[in-house]
Structures are given as C-alpha cells and as structure tokens.
Amino acid sequence: MGKQNAACPCGSGRPYEDCCAPVHRGVATAATAEALMRSRFSAFARGDADYLRHSWHSRTRPARLVLEPGTRWTRLEVLETAQGGLFDSAGTVRFRAHYTEGGRAGVLAEHSRFAREDGRWVYLDALPE
C-alpha cells in the first residue's frame, strides 16, 4: 500500500487522504469535537505543528509549538465523548494516545475540552484529572 492510500493515524480505518488530510489542508472542517480530536492526533503523528496551532483556541494557543522529533504517535483510543456534536458549541473527549519514545512505549491520557471559535471546532484545554 502506497503512502497515498496509507491508513489514517486517527484510527478511523479510512485512508489518510479521505479522512484527516482534507481537514489538515483546510479544505474541510471537523464536524464534531471527536473528529477534531482525531485530526489533531493525526497531526501529531504526522508532525504537522502548523495544523495543531491552527486547531487550538486563540485564548489557549501557545506562541510556539515544537514537536519532539523522537516521539512516534502510534494509536488513539477514544474512550468517551460528551456533547461536541453538530449542534453543540462545546464538548469533551476523553482519550488515550499511545506513543513510543526512545524505544519505550508510553500512553498520554487526557480529558480534553473543545469549543467552537468562528464556527469551527478547536481544542481549548485539558481538564484536570
């Protein structure tokens, strides 16, 4: 399977070109908070810092974003979503993001908040555990 038809890192089972690529390129928007979460995971997996900053709420967006070159994001597990649908203005997604770094496996667990800004879903912040 060529890179063009490679499975999307978000775990949808669809090819990247038919899944998160249009959102990353700005020709489509994420319809739900979960879809935005999945597109952000794919951006981490692909090293797309520009998209990550673009998909971050203007109030909480970092001035700079440097991705760790030795971190390889390998799998996303969406555990729970609350609100964040087509007609909502806010929502949360609880997830586990699996990665390897320096030959060791790790997991980032987060309960993220998402909101609409200028009509599109953006990442706001992480809820304290």
Secondary structure, 3 states (H helix, E strand, C coil): CCHHHCECCCCCCCEHHHCCHHHHHCCCCCCCHHHHHHHHHHHHHHCCHHHHHHCECCCCCCCCCCCCCCEEEEEEEEEEEEECCCCCCEEEEEEEEEEEECCEEEEEEEEEEEEEECCEEEEEEECCC
